[in-house]
């Protein structure tokens, strides 16, 4: 766990380093581009941190409390992300001890997760 949060800090440092020179540009379009990249990078980092927090056991209510919103609002805002480990569905199917035909929806979900982690 400690290593993961250090990865987040390194990503933030890299993001800030990469836009620092752009923000110092005399060209307004370059500065706008820098802010756009910063916002996109922060959004990506935010989702990664939230995913890690959820897999560590943080609830939507706790996340909502941090953001000053209800658990429902936090869920609506961030629930489009997969919140299970990439091998979750494979492990679930294995634990069922049945052929994949028994749970075709789980098989499709596992394929989607594998596809999103390979992209």
GROMACS elastic network, one bead per residue, 0.5 to 0.9 nm:
[ bonds ]
;  ai    aj funct       b0    kb
    1     4     6  0.52341   500
    1     5     6  0.67415   500
    1     6     6  0.89136   500
    1    56     6  0.88020   500
    2     5     6  0.55657   500
    2     6     6  0.65153   500
    2     7     6  0.88950   500
    3     6     6  0.51560   500
    3     7     6  0.63638   500
    3     8     6  0.89369   500
    4     7     6  0.50221   500
    4     8     6  0.65320   500
    4     9     6  0.88763   500
    4    52     6  0.84007   500
    5     9     6  0.63861   500
    5    10     6  0.86876   500
    5    49     6  0.80942   500
    6    10     6  0.61729   500
    6    11     6  0.86116   500
    7    10     6  0.50249   500
    7    11     6  0.61884   500
    7    12     6  0.86566   500
    8    11     6  0.51220   500
    8    12     6  0.62857   500
    8    13     6  0.86803   500
    8    45     6  0.70761   500
    8    48     6  0.82647   500
    8    49     6  0.73528   500
    9    12     6  0.51035   500
    9    13     6  0.61791   500
    9    14     6  0.86374   500
   10    13     6  0.50365   500
   10    14     6  0.61395   500
   10    15     6  0.85241   500
   11    14     6  0.51345   500
   11    15     6  0.60848   500
   11    16     6  0.86575   500
   11    41     6  0.88020   500
   11    45     6  0.76503   500
   12    15     6  0.50448   500
   12    16     6  0.62044   500
   12    17     6  0.85376   500
   12    41     6  0.82049   500
   12    42     6  0.77787   500
   12    45     6  0.76891   500
   13    16     6  0.52556   500
   13    17     6  0.60852   500
   13    18     6  0.85686   500
   14    17     6  0.50471   500
   14    18     6  0.60351   500
   14    19     6  0.87348   500
   15    18     6  0.52388   500
   15    19     6  0.64939   500
   15    20     6  0.86800   500
   15    37     6  0.84341   500
   15    38     6  0.68577   500
   15    41     6  0.67911   500
   15    42     6  0.83228   500
   16    19     6  0.54158   500
   16    20     6  0.59759   500
   16    38     6  0.74910   500
   17    20     6  0.53234   500
   17    21     6  0.76697   500
   18    21     6  0.69707   500
   18    22     6  0.76568   500
   18    34     6  0.86276   500
   19    22     6  0.50586   500
   19    23     6  0.61506   500
   19    24     6  0.87048   500
   19    31     6  0.86547   500
   19    33     6  0.89492   500
   19    34     6  0.54141   500
   19    35     6  0.77928   500
   19    37     6  0.75813   500
   19    38     6  0.70232   500
   20    23     6  0.53084   500
   20    24     6  0.64994   500
   20    34     6  0.80428   500
   21    24     6  0.50436   500
   21    25     6  0.65777   500
   21    34     6  0.87661   500
   22    25     6  0.52843   500
   22    26     6  0.89143   500
   22    27     6  0.88151   500
   22    30     6  0.59968   500
   22    31     6  0.57573   500
   22    32     6  0.88550   500
   22    33     6  0.79103   500
   22    34     6  0.56434   500
   22    35     6  0.88771   500
   23    26     6  0.83546   500
   23    27     6  0.89382   500
   23    28     6  0.87439   500
   23    30     6  0.71622   500
   23    32     6  0.80496   500
   23    33     6  0.86705   500
   23    34     6  0.60032   500
   23    35     6  0.77206   500
   24    27     6  0.86912   500
   24    30     6  0.89365   500
   24    31     6  0.73637   500
   25    28     6  0.74040   500
   25    30     6  0.65230   500
   25    31     6  0.64294   500
   26    29     6  0.89680   500
   26    30     6  0.79996   500
   26    31     6  0.79893   500
   27    30     6  0.53682   500
   27    31     6  0.65762   500
   27    32     6  0.89068   500
   28    31     6  0.50449   500
   28    32     6  0.61927   500
   28    33     6  0.85672   500
   29    32     6  0.50509   500
   29    33     6  0.61220   500
   29    34     6  0.85732   500
   30    34     6  0.61725   500
   30    35     6  0.87763   500
   31    35     6  0.63512   500
   31    36     6  0.86235   500
   32    35     6  0.51564   500
   32    36     6  0.61772   500
   32    37     6  0.86595   500
   33    36     6  0.50002   500
   33    37     6  0.61918   500
   33    38     6  0.85420   500
   34    37     6  0.51589   500
   34    38     6  0.61044   500
   34    39     6  0.86420   500
   35    39     6  0.60853   500
   35    40     6  0.85496   500
   36    39     6  0.52080   500
   36    40     6  0.62282   500
   36    41     6  0.85413   500
   37    40     6  0.51266   500
   37    41     6  0.59740   500
   37    42     6  0.84685   500
   38    41     6  0.50831   500
   38    42     6  0.60269   500
   38    43     6  0.84987   500
   39    42     6  0.51337   500
   39    43     6  0.60956   500
   39    44     6  0.86424   500
   40    43     6  0.50917   500
   40    44     6  0.62493   500
   40    45     6  0.86236   500
   41    44     6  0.51491   500
   41    45     6  0.61163   500
   41    46     6  0.84466   500
   42    45     6  0.50294   500
   42    46     6  0.58804   500
   42    47     6  0.85791   500
   43    46     6  0.50384   500
   43    47     6  0.63161   500
   43    48     6  0.87187   500
   44    47     6  0.52952   500
   44    48     6  0.63293   500
   44    49     6  0.87249   500
   45    48     6  0.50633   500
   45    49     6  0.61252   500
   45    50     6  0.85310   500
   46    49     6  0.51822   500
   46    50     6  0.61130   500
   46    51     6  0.85598   500
   47    50     6  0.50257   500
   47    51     6  0.60142   500
   47    52     6  0.85389   500
   47    78     6  0.72957   500
   47    81     6  0.75839   500
   48    51     6  0.51106   500
   48    52     6  0.62164   500
   48    53     6  0.85383   500
   49    52     6  0.51420   500
   49    53     6  0.60552   500
   49    54     6  0.86282   500
   50    54     6  0.60902   500
   50    55     6  0.85729   500
   50    58     6  0.86321   500
   50    63     6  0.80810   500
   50    78     6  0.81233   500
   50    83     6  0.89719   500
   51    54     6  0.51831   500
   51    55     6  0.62504   500
   51    56     6  0.85489   500
   51    81     6  0.72806   500
   51    82     6  0.75114   500
   51    83     6  0.58213   500
   51    84     6  0.83899   500
   52    55     6  0.51747   500
   52    56     6  0.61399   500
   52    57     6  0.87809   500
   52    58     6  0.88803   500
   52    83     6  0.82272   500
   53    57     6  0.64351   500
   53    58     6  0.54252   500
   53    59     6  0.83996   500
   53    63     6  0.87328   500
   54    57     6  0.50403   500
   54    59     6  0.64156   500
   54    60     6  0.80554   500
   54    63     6  0.88070   500
   54    83     6  0.65847   500
   54    84     6  0.85124   500
   55    58     6  0.73188   500
   55    83     6  0.64482   500
   55    84     6  0.65748   500
   55    85     6  0.75911   500
   58    61     6  0.82358   500
   58    62     6  0.62609   500
   58    63     6  0.69619   500
   59    62     6  0.51546   500
   59    63     6  0.62632   500
   59    64     6  0.84826   500
   59    71     6  0.81852   500
   60    64     6  0.58622   500
   60    65     6  0.84170   500
   60    70     6  0.82911   500
   60    72     6  0.74160   500
   60    73     6  0.88435   500
   60    74     6  0.62639   500
   60    75     6  0.61078   500
   61    64     6  0.50056   500
   61    65     6  0.61140   500
   61    66     6  0.87859   500
   61    69     6  0.86631   500
   61    70     6  0.66313   500
   61    72     6  0.78559   500
   61    74     6  0.77636   500
   61    75     6  0.87343   500
   62    65     6  0.50326   500
   62    66     6  0.64840   500
   62    67     6  0.88563   500
   62    71     6  0.73848   500
   63    66     6  0.52389   500
   63    67     6  0.64703   500
   63    68     6  0.85972   500
   63    69     6  0.84620   500
   63    70     6  0.87065   500
   63    71     6  0.70673   500
   63    74     6  0.66218   500
   63    75     6  0.87040   500
   64    67     6  0.50769   500
   64    68     6  0.58430   500
   64    70     6  0.51260   500
   64    72     6  0.78016   500
   64    73     6  0.70485   500
   64    74     6  0.50198   500
   64    75     6  0.80180   500
   65    69     6  0.60128   500
   65    70     6  0.68749   500
   65    71     6  0.75055   500
   65    74     6  0.87824   500
   66    69     6  0.77674   500
   67    70     6  0.84995   500
   67    74     6  0.76606   500
   69    72     6  0.80417   500
   69    73     6  0.60011   500
   69    74     6  0.65214   500
   70    73     6  0.51537   500
   70    74     6  0.63193   500
   70    75     6  0.85623   500
   71    74     6  0.50888   500
   71    75     6  0.60428   500
   71    76     6  0.85776   500
   72    75     6  0.50143   500
   72    76     6  0.61085   500
   72    77     6  0.85764   500
   73    76     6  0.50922   500
   73    77     6  0.61477   500
   73    78     6  0.86550   500
   74    77     6  0.51472   500
   74    78     6  0.61183   500
   74    79     6  0.77989   500
   75    78     6  0.53840   500
   75    80     6  0.85280   500
   76    79     6  0.57402   500
   76    80     6  0.79416   500
   77    80     6  0.77476   500
   78    81     6  0.64962   500
   79    82     6  0.75764   500
   79    83     6  0.80350   500
   80    83     6  0.88631   500
   82    85     6  0.80225   500
   82    86     6  0.85584   500
   82   113     6  0.77467   500
   84    87     6  0.81189   500
   84    88     6  0.61924   500
   84    89     6  0.86716   500
   85    88     6  0.52881   500
   85    89     6  0.84998   500
   85   113     6  0.87359   500
   86    89     6  0.74810   500
   86    90     6  0.83711   500
   86   110     6  0.77242   500
   86   113     6  0.58474   500
   86   114     6  0.64421   500
   86   116     6  0.88964   500
   86   117     6  0.72180   500
   87    90     6  0.52968   500
   87    91     6  0.60999   500
   87    92     6  0.85680   500
   87   110     6  0.76225   500
   87   113     6  0.82138   500
   87   114     6  0.80347   500
   88    91     6  0.52233   500
   88    92     6  0.61156   500
   88    93     6  0.87001   500
   88   110     6  0.77105   500
   89    93     6  0.60882   500
   89    94     6  0.84396   500
   89   106     6  0.63119   500
   89   107     6  0.72477   500
   89   109     6  0.70812   500
   89   110     6  0.50931   500
   89   111     6  0.88191   500
   89   113     6  0.84694   500
   90    93     6  0.52142   500
   90    94     6  0.61548   500
   90    95     6  0.85913   500
   90   106     6  0.84493   500
   90   107     6  0.78590   500
   90   110     6  0.63914   500
   91    95     6  0.60423   500
   91    96     6  0.86002   500
   92    95     6  0.50227   500
   92    96     6  0.62461   500
   92    97     6  0.88812   500
   92   106     6  0.83733   500
   93    96     6  0.50969   500
   93    97     6  0.67080   500
   93    98     6  0.70544   500
   93    99     6  0.79165   500
   93   100     6  0.68056   500
   93   103     6  0.77266   500
   93   106     6  0.74520   500
   93   107     6  0.78437   500
   94    97     6  0.53060   500
   94    98     6  0.72973   500
   94    99     6  0.86912   500
   94   100     6  0.88831   500
   95    98     6  0.81939   500
   96    99     6  0.84870   500
   98   101     6  0.79455   500
   98   102     6  0.64669   500
   98   103     6  0.84632   500
   99   102     6  0.57850   500
   99   103     6  0.78715   500
  100   103     6  0.56022   500
  100   104     6  0.62697   500
  100   106     6  0.80647   500
  100   107     6  0.63320   500
  101   104     6  0.54130   500
  101   107     6  0.81091   500
  102   105     6  0.89822   500
  103   106     6  0.53837   500
  103   107     6  0.64125   500
  103   108     6  0.88933   500
  104   108     6  0.61997   500
  104   109     6  0.85552   500
  105   108     6  0.51426   500
  105   109     6  0.61560   500
  105   110     6  0.86006   500
  106   110     6  0.60795   500
  106   111     6  0.85789   500
  107   110     6  0.50880   500
  107   111     6  0.62729   500
  107   112     6  0.87316   500
  108   111     6  0.50414   500
  108   112     6  0.62465   500
  108   113     6  0.87061   500
  109   112     6  0.50658   500
  109   113     6  0.62510   500
  109   114     6  0.86093   500
  110   113     6  0.51413   500
  110   114     6  0.61290   500
  110   115     6  0.84817   500
  111   114     6  0.50837   500
  111   115     6  0.60026   500
  111   116     6  0.85902   500
  112   116     6  0.61464   500
  112   117     6  0.86870   500
  113   116     6  0.51071   500
  113   117     6  0.62601   500
  113   118     6  0.85950   500
  114   117     6  0.52515   500
  114   118     6  0.61529   500
  114   119     6  0.86718   500
  115   118     6  0.51744   500
  115   119     6  0.61861   500
  116   119     6  0.53004   500
